Amino acid sequence: VKVLHKQAISGRFDGNPMWKLIYRNRLLTAYSYLPLYYRVASAGIWGAKVLIKSKNPKILFEAIQMYRDERKNCKRIKLSKEALQYMRKNYGRLWY
């Protein structure tokens, strides 16, 4: 299940802390649901976006460290082969 949120102008985080949390959340979501091939692709795509937006490679490494710390508490519900085939057949997206 994916929930889309509209970014509030008066948000709690701004700038680099926001990008660090976004990347950590994307890594955790990919870890929970996607097979390794898609996790690597998702991490690369989002890593590039975060690097471009934040202009600070330290943000990337901090987010990865946060992800490693929280991954232990994350339940893995990998999509089945049938679910992936169904998504491909019906042009579904895999959280890129």
N, C-alpha and C positions, 0 to 999 in steps of 0.2 A: 504494500500500500504506500503510495506516495502522496504527500500533502504539499500543496503549493501555498506559499505565504507571500503576501505582498509586503515589501519592505517598508516599515514605518519611517518617516522622516525623523521622528523623535525617538529613534531606536536606542536600545540600551548600549549597543556597541557601535563603534565607528572606526573605519580605517583598518589597520592591520590586525587588531584583535578580532574583528569580525571575520576577516579572511582566514585567520588561523582556525577559528571555530567552524567555519563553513567547510574547510578542507578536512578537518578531523571528522565531522559528521558524514561527509561523503565517503571517507575511508571506512568508517564503521558501518554505514549502510551497505556498501559494496561487500564488505567482509561478511555481513549477515546473510546476504541473499545470492550473491553472484559466484559462479565458478571462477577459478584462478585466472583464466584467460581474460575474462571481462573485468575482473578486479584490477589487473595490471593496466588494461586499456583505460579504465575509468580513473585510476590513480594518476596516470600520465597526463590525460587530458585536463583533469581538474588541477593537477600540480602546475601545469603550464599556465592555466588561467590565473591561479592564485599568484604565481610568480610575476606575471605581467601586471596584474592589478595592484599587488602590494609593493612591487619593486624591491623586495627584500627577501633573499633566500633563507634568512634565519627563520622567517615565519613558517616556511615549508618544513624545516627540520623540527621546529617546536611542535607543529601540528602532528607530525609523524610520531614524535615522542609521546604526545598526549594519546594518540591512537594506540600505540603499543601498551601504554599503561591501562587503558580502558578496554582493550580487546578481550582481556580475560573474563570480563563480566558480560560480554556480549554473546547472546545465544545465536547459534548458526542455524539458519533455516534455508539451506541452499535450494534453489529452484531445480526441479527435476528435469530430465532430458525431454520429457513430454511437454512440460511447460515452456521450455526454450524453443522447441520445434513449433509449438502453437504460436508463440510470439513472432517467430521468423515468418511463419506462413501468413500471419495477419498484420505484418509490418509493425510489430510492437517495439517499443524502445526499452533499453535496459539501463535506465538511470544515468545516461551520459550527461 
